[in-house]
Amino acid sequence: MTITTARPTRAATTVVFKAACPHCRGRFELASDAFRLAIGASRRTTFYSFTCPDCGRAARRPAGERIVELLTGGGVRTLRLHTG
């Protein structure tokens, strides 16, 4: 899955992101509540996920700083992972 827009678009009060499924290659738009963002202590433990509306499979992708910024700014639910 990749986010294909530089900025989320606002439809009423819902933020929508363009996405693509790495499994079925479907392309679609998903509301911010369809995504989950996990922020860990490293790049390896920071990722976003969603369920593809076309094939129903779970997708999980690494999230760099820019993706984290876009998703958190768009209201995506965020889980902060703690170590220790």
C-alpha positions as CSV (number, residue, x, y, z in Angstrom):
1,M,0.0,0.0,0.0
2,T,1.2,3.4,-0.8
3,I,-0.2,6.8,-0.2
4,T,-0.4,8.5,-3.6
5,T,-1.4,11.9,-2.6
6,A,1.0,14.5,-1.2
7,R,-1.8,15.9,0.9
8,P,-5.0,14.4,2.1
9,T,-8.3,15.7,0.7
10,R,-11.1,16.8,3.0
11,A,-14.6,15.5,2.2
12,A,-16.8,17.2,4.8
13,T,-15.0,16.4,8.0
14,T,-13.5,13.1,6.8
15,V,-9.9,13.0,5.5
16,V,-9.5,10.6,2.6
17,F,-6.2,9.1,1.4
18,K,-5.5,7.4,-2.0
19,A,-4.1,4.0,-1.5
20,A,-3.0,0.9,-3.4
21,C,-3.0,-2.7,-2.2
22,P,0.3,-4.6,-2.4
23,H,-1.6,-7.9,-2.8
24,C,-4.2,-7.4,-5.4
25,R,-2.9,-4.1,-6.8
26,G,-6.3,-2.5,-6.3
27,R,-6.4,1.3,-6.1
28,F,-9.0,3.1,-4.0
29,E,-9.6,5.9,-1.5
30,L,-9.9,5.2,2.2
31,A,-11.1,7.4,5.0
32,S,-8.6,8.1,7.8
33,D,-10.5,5.7,10.1
34,A,-9.6,2.8,7.9
35,F,-5.9,3.2,8.8
36,R,-3.9,2.4,11.9
37,L,-0.5,3.9,12.6
38,A,2.0,2.4,15.0
39,I,5.0,4.6,16.0
40,G,7.9,2.7,17.5
41,A,11.4,3.6,18.6
42,S,12.9,3.0,15.2
43,R,12.0,3.0,11.5
44,R,11.6,-0.8,11.6
45,T,8.8,-0.5,14.3
46,T,7.0,2.5,12.7
47,F,4.3,1.4,10.2
48,Y,0.7,1.9,9.0
49,S,-1.8,-0.7,8.2
50,F,-5.3,-1.1,6.6
51,T,-7.5,-3.8,5.2
52,C,-7.9,-3.8,1.4
53,P,-11.6,-3.2,0.5
54,D,-11.1,-5.2,-2.7
55,C,-9.4,-8.4,-1.6
56,G,-9.9,-8.2,2.2
57,R,-6.2,-8.8,3.0
58,A,-4.3,-6.9,5.7
59,A,-1.6,-4.5,4.4
60,R,1.3,-3.2,6.5
61,R,3.9,-0.8,5.3
62,P,6.7,1.1,6.9
63,A,6.0,4.8,7.7
64,G,8.7,7.4,7.3
65,E,8.5,10.8,8.9
66,R,6.5,12.4,6.1
67,I,3.9,9.5,6.1
68,V,3.6,9.8,9.9
69,E,3.0,13.5,9.5
70,L,0.3,13.1,6.9
71,L,-1.5,10.3,8.7
72,T,-1.5,12.0,12.1
73,G,-2.5,15.3,10.6
74,G,-5.4,13.5,8.9
75,G,-6.7,12.0,12.1
76,V,-5.5,8.4,11.8
77,R,-5.6,6.5,15.0
78,T,-2.1,6.2,16.4
79,L,-0.6,3.7,18.8
80,R,2.8,4.5,20.3
81,L,4.9,1.4,21.0
82,H,7.0,1.4,24.1
83,T,10.1,-0.6,24.7
84,G,11.2,-1.9,28.0
